[in-house]
Amino acid sequence: MMRSEELRRYRYFAGLPLSVLDQIASISSLRRFEAGERLLEEGAQASHLMIVKSGQVDVVYRVGDGREVTAESALGGDVIAWSAMLEPFILTASGVGSKEGELIALDGAKLRELCAADTSLGYQLMTEIARGLRDRLTGLRVQLAATR
């Protein structure tokens, strides 16, 4: 379980009351990973929203011919497995540790319950997730333009 004070460091939870941070901390866990370890599998059930605490995770997409392409590298503070927050709760990419580190894993079902009960938490969290996805899309566009 994470400590509430530590969660406050992440933009997703900045400014939240301690009581809300305590609830989020109670549904969180730390997970160590190694370089080369496959952490997430595209098409699998998304059970946890994850924040990279340290290390690096490559976000990998399967393309039409079956190849896998690294779209970006998630670093400290970045969210992966955001699909745990949106139906149908299926991962849209794989995640592979490229530098050993730690993830903060938040139970997706319990986090969605917290967001439904506290709409200001839900709004703040989903806004930050949307910003992260916007940045990821921008990065993909730049990457695609560079390959032409």
C-alpha positions as a printed Julia matrix, in Angstrom:
148×3 Matrix{Float64}:
   0.0    0.0     0.0
   1.2    3.49   -0.82
   1.34   6.26    1.75
  -1.12   9.12    1.25
   1.64  11.73    1.42
   3.51  10.01   -1.39
   0.45   9.96   -3.66
   0.14  13.74   -3.31
   3.34  14.1    -5.38
   1.54  12.94   -8.53
  -0.44  15.46  -10.57
  -3.45  13.13  -10.65
  -3.9   13.54   -6.91
  -2.49  17.01   -6.25
  -4.72  19.13   -4.07
  -6.99  16.29   -2.94
  -7.99  16.19    0.72
  -6.05  13.77    2.93
  -9.21  11.71    3.52
  -9.53  11.07   -0.24
  -5.8   10.3    -0.54
  -6.18   7.8     2.3
  -8.93   6.03    0.35
  -6.82   5.92   -2.8
  -3.79   4.7    -0.85
  -5.87   1.86    0.59
  -6.53   0.46   -2.92
  -2.94   0.85   -4.14
   0.07  -1.39   -4.15
   3.67  -1.18   -5.33
   4.94  -3.55   -7.98
   8.59  -3.94   -8.9
   9.5   -4.85  -12.47
  12.63  -5.8   -14.36
  13.95  -4.61  -17.7
  12.49  -6.82  -20.41
   9.53  -7.89  -18.26
   6.18  -7.88  -20.05
   3.85  -6.04  -17.68
   0.69  -5.61  -19.75
  -0.72  -7.46  -22.74
  -2.78  -5.68  -25.41
  -6.3   -7.15  -25.49
  -6.21  -8.39  -21.88
  -8.51  -7.24  -19.09
  -7.38  -3.93  -17.56
  -7.7   -4.51  -13.83
  -5.41  -1.77  -12.52
  -4.59   1.81  -13.42
  -0.82   2.13  -13.1
   1.52   5.01  -12.52
   5.2    4.59  -13.27
   6.96   5.43  -10.01
  10.48   4.76  -11.29
  12.14   3.11  -14.24
  10.75   3.07  -17.75
   7.95   1.18  -19.48
   7.68   0.98  -23.26
   4.12   1.3   -24.57
   3.88  -1.19  -27.43
   1.12  -1.51  -30.06
   0.48  -4.5   -32.3
   0.11  -3.38  -35.92
  -1.83  -5.03  -38.76
   0.95  -7.35  -39.9
   1.48  -8.68  -36.35
   4.6   -6.65  -35.61
   4.89  -4.73  -32.36
   5.88  -1.08  -32.45
   7.04   0.96  -29.47
   4.94   4.11  -29.48
   6.46   5.79  -26.45
   8.32   5.25  -23.22
   6.46   5.97  -19.98
   8.64   7.46  -17.26
   8.17   8.43  -13.62
   4.74   9.96  -13.09
   3.23   8.69  -16.35
   0.03   6.63  -16.36
  -0.26   3.32  -18.16
  -3.21   0.94  -18.33
  -5.7    3.84  -18.35
  -8.17   1.37  -19.88
  -8.92   0.27  -16.32
 -11.0    3.46  -16.07
 -13.0    3.15  -19.34
 -15.36   0.47  -20.56
 -14.87  -2.16  -21.84
 -11.76  -2.25  -19.56
  -9.56  -3.91  -22.19
  -5.91  -2.89  -22.63
  -5.26  -1.09  -25.9
  -1.47  -1.54  -25.74
   1.15  -3.75  -24.16
   3.7   -2.56  -21.62
   7.27  -3.8   -21.41
   9.76  -2.69  -18.79
  12.75  -1.16  -20.55
  14.51  -0.03  -17.36
  13.8   -1.74  -14.05
  11.61   0.16  -11.64
   8.35   0.3    -9.72
   4.71   0.84  -10.57
   1.91   2.12   -8.39
  -1.04  -0.18   -9.14
  -4.51   1.15   -8.29
  -7.38  -1.33   -8.23
  -9.47  -0.19  -11.21
 -12.9   -1.32   -9.98
 -12.4    0.25   -6.56
 -11.01   3.45   -8.06
 -14.05   3.74  -10.33
 -16.27   3.33   -7.26
 -14.38   6.13   -5.49
 -14.76   8.36   -8.56
 -18.5    7.64   -8.78
 -18.94   8.52   -5.1
 -16.77  11.65   -5.33
 -17.37  13.3    -8.69
 -14.74  15.98   -8.09
 -12.15  13.2    -7.72
 -13.49  11.54  -10.87
 -13.34  14.79  -12.82
  -9.79  15.59  -11.69
  -8.51  12.08  -12.37
 -10.15  11.77  -15.8
  -8.96  15.26  -16.8
  -5.38  14.3   -15.97
  -5.73  10.98  -17.8
  -7.1   12.83  -20.85
  -4.13  15.22  -20.76
  -1.77  12.26  -20.69
  -3.55  10.65  -23.64
  -3.42  13.95  -25.55
   0.33  14.09  -24.98
   0.69  10.45  -26.07
  -1.24  11.17  -29.28
   0.9   14.23  -29.99
   4.02  12.11  -29.52
   2.69   9.5   -31.93
   2.01  12.17  -34.54
   5.56  13.47  -34.23
   6.92   9.93  -34.47
   4.84   9.2   -37.57
   5.91  12.44  -39.24
   9.57  11.61  -38.58
   9.25   8.22  -40.31
   7.97   9.63  -43.61
